[in-house]
Amino acid sequence: MNGSSKRTWGSALSWAFVIYLLGVILFGAWVRITGSGAGCGSHWPTCHGVVIPIEPNMKTIIEFSHRLTSGLLGIFALVFAFTFVKRWGLKAPGKVALITLFFVIAEALVGAGIVLKELVTDDASVARASVIAFHLVNTLFLTGAAALAAHWVKKGPSPFTYSKHLLFCGLALLAIVLTSLTGAVTALGDTLFPINIENGHSVFSNVQAGLDTTNHFLVRLRIIHPIIATITAVGVAIFSFWSIENERAAPYAKAGLVVALLQIIVGYGNIFLGAPGYMQLSHLLLAQCLWICVVLVSAEIAMPREREHL
């Protein structure tokens, strides 16, 4: 197998890892949506104190299944990092693969902390909201690193250098991170304090009621995310449109433009439908895809034309 074929296969396997990673992230969100976070009690890594739960209920099945898929992710991440470092050493793909492994480990530790500290089910504390927000941002760095490794296997990176476009890239990435922080808190609020769209209640009446100072802080903060998300989506759409002129960034920029517009539609659909589980998952998936597109666009337009030989 020649070098080009190896890169093609390596890229395909790397993107398969990214797709599996996205599946695990969505599964984790489903655990929250179904209130299954305490499905294994306050035990970790065991489930109710045993390796395999006996006569589990549905919530235990969901939580235990998520732990299994997360465990497999850890194994895949180890293989991913080992393979990349063996092939490329500490060149860019190898470094990013190691960073991916680091964030997988961090994700596991955060998940363990959530269970052991019992920040699950009906817990509506500031601590849980903060951890959930950090949890989501960590997944952004994780998917971004994994996608960058997969991209660089096929395309080849350049040594990092300052670019006049670096500021715009940084602002786009920062905007998505801030939007995700507020989105995580809003998603938690939607789970613990479901939006009532029945009995004649309109979306606007629910928003107005949510601003009542007597409501829980998760309800009062619900209005912030749509505003920040709309500004970010429009800004990222403009950033993506502007980036299309860069030949190497163009495919990801075009994808980012489409995803940004879809995210606005799905986001407001999520609000008007009362944030059902399937809409929350669709919203989260699009957010991750948008992040990946902006990461890869930024990697191209913030770097020089000369490519590093791999």
C-alpha positions, 0 to 999 in steps of 0.5 A, a space after each residue: 500500500 503506497 503513502 497516498 492509500 495509507 493516508 486515505 485509509 487512515 483518514 477514513 478510520 479517523 473520521 469513523 472514530 469522530 462519528 463514533 465519538 459524536 454518537 457517544 456524546 449524543 448518548 450522554 445527552 440522552 441519559 440526561 434527557 431521560 433522567 437516567 444519570 442515577 441509573 447505576 446509583 452513586 457507584 462508579 465505575 461499577 453499577 450499583 456496586 457490581 460489574 454487571 447489573 442484575 435485573 436492571 430497570 430501563 434507566 439502569 440499562 440506559 446509564 450502563 449502556 452509556 458507560 459501555 460505549 464510553 469505555 469503548 471510546 476510551 479504548 479506541 482513543 488509546 488505539 487512535 493515539 498510539 497509531 498516530 504517534 507510531 506513524 507520525 511521531 510528534 508531528 502535528 497529527 501525533 500531537 493532536 491525537 494525544 490531545 484527543 486522548 487527554 480530552 477523552 480521559 478528562 471527559 471520563 473523569 467529569 462523568 465520574 464526578 457527576 455520578 459520585 457527587 450525585 449531580 444527576 436526575 432532579 438536581 438543579 444546583 449551580 454546581 450541576 449547571 456549571 459541571 454540565 456546561 464544562 462537560 459540553 465545552 470539553 466535548 467541543 475540544 475533544 471533537 475538534 481535536 479528533 476532527 483535526 487529526 483526521 483532517 491532517 492525516 489526509 491533507 497534511 498540516 502546516 507549521 502554525 504561524 500568525 495570520 492576519 485572519 487569526 483574530 476572526 478565527 478565534 472570535 468564531 471559535 470563542 463565540 461557539 464556546 460561549 454559545 455552548 456554555 449557555 446552551 448546556 445550562 438551557 438544556 438542563 433547564 429544559 430537562 428539569 423544568 419542561 416548557 409547557 406548550 399545552 393548555 393554550 400557553 404560547 411560547 411567548 407567554 412561557 418566556 414572559 413567565 420565565 422572567 419572573 424573579 420568583 422562578 428558578 435561575 435555570 428558568 430565568 436564564 432560558 431567554 439568554 441562549 437563543 439570543 446569543 445563539 442567533 448572533 453566533 449562528 449569523 456571525 459564523 454564517 458570515 465567517 463561513 461565507 467569507 472563508 469560501 474563497 480559500 480553496 482548502 477551507 472551501 468544503 468546510 466553509 460551505 458545510 459550515 454555512 449550511 449547518 449554521 442556517 440549519 442550526 437557527 431553524 432547529 434551534 427555534 423549532 426546539 423552542 416552539 416545540 417545547 424542547 422534546 428529546 429528539 429536537 435537543 439531540 438534533 440541536 446538539 449534533 448540529 452544534 458539534 458539526 458546526 464546531 468541527 467545520 469552524 475548527 477545520 476552516 480556522 486550521 486552513 485560513 490561519 496557516 501558510 500555504 506551504 504544507 508540512 511533509 508527512 
